[in-house]
Amino acid sequence: MSATLRQFDVIVLGAGAAGLMCASVAGQRGRRVALLEHNGQPGRKILISGGGRCNFTNLHCGPQNFLSENPHFAKSALALYEPRDFIELVDRYGIAWHEKTLGQLFCDQSARAILDMLLAECERGKVELLLNAHGIRIEQSHGGGFCVSCSLGEFQAGALVVATGGLSIPKIGATGFAYELARQFGLKVVPTRPALVPLMLGGEEARWTELAGVAADVEARAGKGNFREKLLITHRGLSGPAVLQASSYWRPGEELVVDFLPEVAGVLEPLMQPHARRDEGAIRQELRSVLPQRLANHLADVGAPKGWSNSALEECERRLHRWTFHPVGTEGFEKAEVTAGGVDTRELQARTMEARNVPGLFFIGESVDVTGWLGGFNFQWAWASGVAAGRAV
């Protein structure tokens, strides 16, 4: 051991949403906390979230809004710390906020207010924040606890909390460090993949990218995920809230099914009337009444019926309600808002986030196999899992 080894009660790795929350809670309980961050500034993902306004929670947050190989795992932490608890903290700091669609809460001004609040909470708990902590290495101490060595020196504590996030958005410092550390200590890791991510189209479906910029209200379905929100066509494929949500459930080789006419029935019925005009121009005209013009034109072109009988028109309309795409992939972790998969929840205690077989080792936030929907759910998981560990260390 180095003579300059610094002693703490708790070491938290990662000054993102979960790490800041955990450190502040532990510090305010009287624990001596060191918060190590490998970036030069804390909370980088907080600052870019919600278009810079931080979609910090969702009023309707519950276990049903999360994906995990163990869908029940998140229940305990989410019940311990609810959206109203974080709202009370935000209100205490006088941060103005507003509700958007589907219970999403945003700052009126900048996401910086949320980060400043968390830093102030850490200061209240006398947390020592250490930035630019490079080359972090972890060993278990002979007398119990953990020894952390890095570019800033050597630190020892009885509890180690891993809050280093997932693989999404590497340009702001995301790494797989949490998974490497989990494996170092013998914990299983559920295979990771990009989630809340745009999907790419190829082959014949690449023609859709000519409509880049067109958006429509749709229902998108992949696997068990079914979402009614906006779809946005991009120069590489499909995005928008509906597709981002469905992407978390999509797997390579599977279909994405889109209803372009949710809650609209019989849009082609006028063509089925006696003496009605039956051609692509007529379909285009009817679709323009309910869809953006460019999208209507494209669907009339690529989805024209095989023949003009009533049954052919009915089949054409059915296809508009279940249009099948075959994505060739996602835009990867560079564009993914979060990482699905992560530290296997069967390795952790649900109420504390402590590893079952490694006393004193905790994993929280995005590093864990708990992935929220779009709309503030992943932040609520960060707050809740951070509080759970912060109360337990």
C-alpha positions as CSV (number, residue, x, y, z in Angstrom):
1,M,0.0,0.0,0.0
2,S,1.1,3.5,-0.8
3,A,1.9,5.9,2.0
4,T,-0.3,8.4,0.3
5,L,-3.4,6.1,0.2
6,R,-6.5,8.2,1.0
7,Q,-9.2,6.7,3.1
8,F,-12.9,7.1,2.5
9,D,-16.1,5.3,3.5
10,V,-17.5,5.2,-0.1
11,I,-15.9,5.6,-3.5
12,V,-18.3,6.4,-6.4
13,L,-17.1,5.9,-9.9
14,G,-18.8,8.2,-12.4
15,A,-20.2,11.7,-11.9
16,G,-23.3,11.3,-14.1
17,A,-26.9,11.3,-13.0
18,A,-26.8,8.1,-10.9
19,G,-23.3,8.8,-9.4
20,L,-24.1,12.3,-8.4
21,M,-27.3,11.3,-6.7
22,C,-25.7,8.3,-4.9
23,A,-22.8,10.4,-3.7
24,S,-25.0,13.2,-2.4
25,V,-27.3,10.8,-0.5
26,A,-24.4,8.9,1.0
27,G,-22.5,12.1,1.9
28,Q,-25.6,13.6,3.6
29,R,-25.8,10.5,5.7
30,G,-22.4,11.4,7.1
31,R,-20.4,9.0,4.9
32,R,-17.0,10.3,3.6
33,V,-17.4,10.1,-0.1
34,A,-15.0,10.4,-3.0
35,L,-16.6,10.8,-6.4
36,L,-14.2,10.0,-9.3
37,E,-15.0,11.1,-12.9
38,H,-12.8,10.4,-15.9
39,N,-14.1,13.4,-17.9
40,G,-13.0,16.9,-17.2
41,Q,-16.6,17.9,-16.2
42,P,-19.4,16.1,-14.4
43,G,-22.9,15.4,-15.8
44,R,-22.1,15.7,-19.6
45,K,-25.1,13.5,-20.5
46,I,-27.4,15.6,-18.3
47,L,-26.4,18.7,-20.1
48,I,-27.3,17.4,-23.6
49,S,-30.5,15.6,-22.6
50,G,-33.9,16.8,-23.6
51,G,-32.5,19.2,-26.2
52,G,-30.5,20.9,-23.5
53,R,-33.5,21.2,-21.1
54,C,-33.2,17.8,-19.3
55,N,-36.3,15.6,-19.4
56,F,-35.6,14.8,-15.8
57,T,-38.5,12.4,-14.9
58,N,-41.9,11.2,-16.0
59,L,-45.1,11.5,-13.9
60,H,-46.2,8.0,-15.0
61,C,-43.0,6.2,-14.3
62,G,-43.5,2.5,-13.3
63,P,-41.8,-0.9,-13.8
64,Q,-43.8,-1.3,-16.9
65,N,-41.8,1.4,-18.6
66,F,-38.5,-0.6,-18.4
67,L,-36.9,-3.4,-20.3
68,S,-34.8,-6.0,-18.4
69,E,-34.3,-9.8,-18.5
70,N,-35.8,-9.6,-15.0
71,P,-38.7,-7.1,-15.4
72,H,-39.5,-7.3,-11.7
73,F,-36.0,-6.1,-10.5
74,A,-36.7,-2.3,-10.9
75,K,-39.8,-2.4,-8.7
76,S,-38.0,-2.0,-5.3
77,A,-35.8,1.0,-6.2
78,L,-38.5,2.7,-8.2
79,A,-40.9,2.4,-5.2
80,L,-38.2,3.7,-2.8
81,Y,-37.7,7.0,-4.8
82,E,-40.6,8.1,-7.0
83,P,-40.9,11.0,-9.5
84,R,-42.6,13.1,-6.8
85,D,-39.5,12.8,-4.6
86,F,-37.3,14.2,-7.3
87,I,-39.8,16.9,-8.1
88,E,-39.7,18.0,-4.5
89,L,-36.0,18.3,-4.7
90,V,-36.2,20.4,-8.0
91,D,-38.9,22.6,-6.4
92,R,-36.7,23.1,-3.3
93,Y,-34.0,24.6,-5.6
94,G,-36.6,26.9,-7.3
95,I,-36.0,25.3,-10.7
96,A,-38.9,26.1,-13.0
97,W,-40.3,23.1,-15.0
98,H,-43.1,22.2,-17.3
99,E,-44.9,19.0,-18.4
100,K,-44.9,18.1,-22.1
101,T,-46.8,15.1,-23.6
102,L,-47.2,11.8,-21.9
103,G,-46.1,13.0,-18.4
104,Q,-42.6,14.2,-19.5
105,L,-41.1,16.9,-17.3
106,F,-38.5,19.4,-18.6
107,C,-36.7,22.4,-17.2
108,D,-38.1,25.7,-18.4
109,Q,-34.5,26.9,-18.9
110,S,-31.3,24.9,-19.1
111,A,-30.4,21.4,-18.0
112,R,-27.5,23.1,-16.3
113,A,-29.9,23.8,-13.4
114,I,-30.3,20.1,-12.7
115,L,-26.6,19.5,-12.8
116,D,-25.9,22.5,-10.5
117,M,-28.6,21.2,-8.1
118,L,-26.9,17.8,-7.9
119,L,-23.5,19.4,-7.4
120,A,-24.9,21.5,-4.6
121,E,-26.4,18.4,-3.0
122,C,-23.0,16.8,-3.1
123,E,-21.5,19.9,-1.6
124,R,-24.0,19.6,1.3
125,G,-22.8,16.1,1.8
126,K,-19.1,17.2,1.7
127,V,-18.5,14.9,-1.2
128,E,-15.0,15.2,-2.7
129,L,-15.4,15.4,-6.5
130,L,-12.3,14.5,-8.4
131,L,-12.2,15.1,-12.2
132,N,-9.9,13.7,-14.9
133,A,-9.4,10.5,-13.0
134,H,-7.7,8.4,-15.8
135,G,-6.5,4.9,-15.8
136,I,-8.7,3.6,-13.0
137,R,-7.8,0.2,-11.6
138,I,-9.7,-1.6,-8.9
139,E,-8.5,-4.3,-6.4
140,Q,-10.1,-5.7,-3.3
141,S,-8.2,-4.7,-0.2
142,H,-6.8,-7.5,2.0
143,G,-8.6,-6.2,5.0
144,G,-11.9,-5.8,3.2
145,G,-13.2,-3.0,0.9
146,F,-11.6,-1.8,-2.3
147,C,-8.5,0.0,-3.4
148,V,-8.8,2.3,-6.4
149,S,-5.7,3.6,-8.2
150,C,-5.8,6.2,-10.9
151,S,-3.9,9.2,-12.3
152,L,-5.0,11.2,-9.2
153,G,-3.6,8.8,-6.7
154,E,-4.7,5.8,-4.6
155,F,-8.0,5.6,-2.6
156,Q,-9.5,3.0,-0.3
157,A,-13.0,2.5,0.9
158,G,-15.3,-0.2,2.3
159,A,-17.9,0.5,-0.4
160,L,-17.4,0.9,-4.1
161,V,-20.3,2.2,-6.3
162,V,-20.0,1.8,-10.1
163,A,-22.0,4.5,-11.9
164,T,-19.9,4.8,-15.1
165,G,-22.9,4.3,-17.4
166,G,-23.1,2.4,-20.6
167,L,-21.8,2.5,-24.2
168,S,-24.2,5.1,-25.6
169,I,-22.6,8.3,-27.0
170,P,-18.9,7.6,-26.8
171,K,-18.0,11.1,-28.0
172,I,-19.0,12.4,-24.5
173,G,-16.9,9.7,-22.8
174,A,-19.1,6.6,-22.7
175,T,-17.1,3.4,-22.2
176,G,-17.7,-0.3,-21.3
177,F,-15.7,0.1,-18.0
178,A,-18.7,-1.0,-15.8
179,Y,-19.0,-4.3,-17.7
180,E,-15.2,-4.9,-17.5
181,L,-15.3,-4.3,-13.8
182,A,-18.4,-6.6,-13.3
183,R,-16.6,-9.4,-15.1
184,Q,-13.4,-8.8,-13.0
185,F,-15.5,-9.6,-9.9
186,G,-17.3,-12.5,-11.5
187,L,-20.6,-10.9,-12.2
188,K,-22.5,-11.9,-15.4
189,V,-23.3,-9.2,-18.0
190,V,-26.3,-9.3,-20.3
191,P,-25.2,-8.6,-23.9
192,T,-25.4,-4.9,-24.6
193,R,-27.0,-3.2,-27.6
194,P,-28.0,0.3,-28.7
195,A,-31.5,1.4,-27.5
196,L,-33.6,4.4,-28.2
197,V,-31.8,4.6,-31.5
198,P,-32.7,5.3,-35.2
199,L,-33.1,2.4,-37.5
200,M,-31.4,2.1,-40.9
201,L,-33.1,1.0,-44.2
202,G,-31.4,-0.7,-47.1
203,G,-32.2,-2.4,-50.4
204,E,-35.5,-1.5,-52.0
205,E,-36.6,0.2,-48.7
206,A,-33.7,2.7,-49.1
207,R,-36.1,4.6,-51.4
208,W,-37.8,5.8,-48.2
209,T,-34.8,8.0,-47.4
210,E,-35.8,10.3,-50.3
211,L,-38.5,11.5,-47.9
212,A,-36.0,12.7,-45.3
213,G,-37.5,15.3,-43.1
214,V,-41.1,14.0,-43.4
215,A,-42.8,13.2,-40.1
216,A,-46.2,11.6,-39.3
217,D,-48.1,10.4,-36.3
218,V,-48.0,6.6,-36.4
219,E,-48.1,3.4,-34.3
220,A,-44.8,1.5,-34.5
221,R,-44.4,-2.0,-33.2
222,A,-41.3,-4.2,-32.7
223,G,-41.3,-7.3,-30.6
224,K,-43.4,-6.6,-27.5
225,G,-43.1,-2.8,-27.9
226,N,-46.0,-0.9,-29.4
227,F,-45.9,2.9,-29.4
228,R,-48.2,5.7,-30.8
229,E,-46.0,8.7,-31.4
230,K,-44.2,10.5,-34.3
231,L,-42.2,8.8,-36.9
232,L,-39.5,10.8,-38.7
233,I,-37.9,9.7,-42.0
234,T,-34.1,10.4,-42.1
235,H,-31.5,10.3,-44.8
236,R,-30.5,6.9,-43.4
237,G,-33.8,5.4,-42.4
238,L,-36.4,5.9,-39.6
239,S,-36.3,7.8,-36.4
240,G,-38.7,9.9,-34.3
241,P,-40.1,9.0,-30.8
242,A,-42.2,6.1,-32.1
243,V,-39.3,4.4,-33.8
244,L,-36.8,5.2,-31.0
245,Q,-39.2,3.5,-28.6
246,A,-39.7,0.5,-30.8
247,S,-36.0,0.2,-31.4
248,S,-35.4,-0.9,-27.8
249,Y,-37.4,-4.0,-28.6
250,W,-36.1,-4.6,-32.1
251,R,-33.5,-7.3,-32.9
252,P,-31.5,-7.7,-36.1
253,G,-33.4,-9.6,-38.7
254,E,-36.8,-8.7,-37.2
255,E,-39.5,-6.5,-38.7
256,L,-40.7,-3.1,-37.7
257,V,-44.5,-2.8,-38.3
258,V,-45.9,0.7,-38.8
259,D,-49.6,1.7,-38.8
260,F,-49.6,4.9,-40.9
261,L,-53.3,5.4,-40.2
262,P,-53.9,4.9,-36.4
263,E,-57.5,5.5,-35.5
264,V,-58.3,6.3,-39.1
265,A,-60.6,3.7,-40.8
266,G,-62.0,3.5,-44.3
267,V,-59.8,6.1,-45.9
268,L,-60.1,4.3,-49.2
269,E,-63.9,3.7,-49.0
270,P,-64.7,6.6,-51.4
271,L,-62.9,4.7,-54.1
272,M,-65.2,1.7,-53.5
273,Q,-68.4,3.6,-54.3
274,P,-70.2,2.9,-57.6
275,H,-68.7,4.9,-60.5
276,A,-65.8,6.2,-58.3
277,R,-62.5,6.9,-59.9
278,R,-60.1,4.1,-59.2
279,D,-56.4,4.8,-59.9
280,E,-53.2,6.0,-58.2
281,G,-54.3,9.6,-58.4
282,A,-57.5,8.8,-56.5
283,I,-55.5,7.0,-53.8
284,R,-53.1,9.8,-53.5
285,Q,-55.9,12.3,-53.1
286,E,-57.5,10.3,-50.2
287,L,-54.2,9.7,-48.5
288,R,-53.3,13.4,-48.7
289,S,-56.4,14.2,-46.6
290,V,-54.9,12.3,-43.6
291,L,-51.1,12.2,-44.2
292,P,-48.3,14.7,-45.2
293,Q,-48.3,15.2,-49.0
294,R,-44.9,13.6,-49.7
295,L,-45.7,10.6,-47.6
296,A,-49.1,10.2,-49.2
297,N,-47.6,10.3,-52.6
298,H,-44.9,7.8,-51.7
299,L,-47.4,5.3,-50.2
300,A,-49.7,5.6,-53.2
301,D,-46.7,4.8,-55.4
302,V,-45.1,1.9,-53.5
303,G,-48.3,0.6,-51.9
304,A,-50.7,0.7,-54.9
305,P,-53.2,-2.2,-54.9
306,K,-52.8,-5.2,-57.2
307,G,-55.9,-4.5,-59.2
308,W,-58.8,-2.1,-58.5
309,S,-61.5,-4.5,-57.1
310,N,-63.0,-3.7,-53.7
311,S,-61.1,-6.6,-52.1
312,A,-57.8,-5.2,-53.6
313,L,-58.5,-1.8,-52.2
314,E,-59.4,-3.3,-48.8
315,E,-56.1,-5.2,-48.8
316,C,-54.3,-2.0,-49.7
317,E,-55.8,-0.2,-46.7
318,R,-55.0,-3.1,-44.4
319,R,-51.3,-2.8,-45.6
320,L,-51.3,0.9,-44.6
321,H,-52.3,-0.2,-41.1
322,R,-49.4,-2.7,-40.9
323,W,-46.7,-1.6,-43.2
324,T,-43.7,-3.8,-42.7
325,F,-40.1,-2.5,-42.7
326,H,-37.0,-4.7,-42.6
327,P,-34.3,-2.5,-40.9
328,V,-30.7,-3.5,-41.8
329,G,-29.4,-2.2,-38.5
330,T,-29.3,0.7,-36.0
331,E,-27.2,3.8,-36.1
332,G,-25.2,2.4,-33.2
333,F,-24.1,3.6,-29.8
334,E,-23.0,7.0,-31.4
335,K,-26.7,7.9,-31.8
336,A,-28.3,5.7,-29.1
337,E,-29.7,7.6,-26.2
338,V,-29.1,4.6,-23.8
339,T,-27.6,1.1,-23.6
340,A,-29.8,-1.9,-23.3
341,G,-28.4,-4.9,-21.4
342,G,-25.7,-4.5,-18.8
343,V,-24.8,-6.0,-15.4
344,D,-27.2,-8.9,-14.9
345,T,-29.8,-8.0,-12.2
346,R,-29.7,-11.5,-10.8
347,E,-26.3,-10.6,-9.5
348,L,-27.6,-7.7,-7.5
349,Q,-29.8,-7.0,-4.5
350,A,-32.9,-5.2,-5.7
351,R,-33.3,-2.9,-2.7
352,T,-29.7,-1.8,-2.4
353,M,-28.0,-2.5,-5.8
354,E,-25.2,-4.4,-4.0
355,A,-23.6,-7.4,-5.6
356,R,-24.9,-10.6,-4.0
357,N,-21.5,-12.3,-3.9
358,V,-19.2,-9.3,-3.5
359,P,-20.0,-7.3,-0.3
360,G,-19.5,-3.6,-0.6
361,L,-19.7,-3.5,-4.5
362,F,-22.7,-1.7,-6.0
363,F,-23.8,-1.1,-9.6
364,I,-26.3,1.6,-10.5
365,G,-27.8,3.6,-13.4
366,E,-27.3,2.7,-17.0
367,S,-24.6,0.1,-16.2
368,V,-27.4,-2.2,-15.0
369,D,-29.7,-4.3,-17.2
370,V,-32.6,-1.9,-16.7
371,T,-33.5,0.3,-19.7
372,G,-36.3,2.9,-19.7
373,W,-38.5,4.1,-22.4
374,L,-38.0,7.5,-24.0
375,G,-39.4,10.4,-21.9
376,G,-37.6,10.8,-18.6
377,F,-37.7,7.2,-17.4
378,N,-34.0,6.5,-17.6
379,F,-33.3,9.6,-15.5
380,Q,-35.8,8.3,-12.9
381,W,-34.0,5.0,-12.8
382,A,-30.7,6.9,-12.3
383,W,-32.2,8.8,-9.4
384,A,-33.9,5.8,-7.8
385,S,-31.0,3.3,-8.2
386,G,-28.6,6.1,-6.9
387,V,-30.7,6.7,-3.8
388,A,-31.0,3.0,-3.2
389,A,-27.3,2.5,-3.1
390,G,-26.7,5.9,-1.4
391,R,-28.8,4.8,1.5
392,A,-27.2,1.4,1.7
393,V,-23.4,2.1,1.6
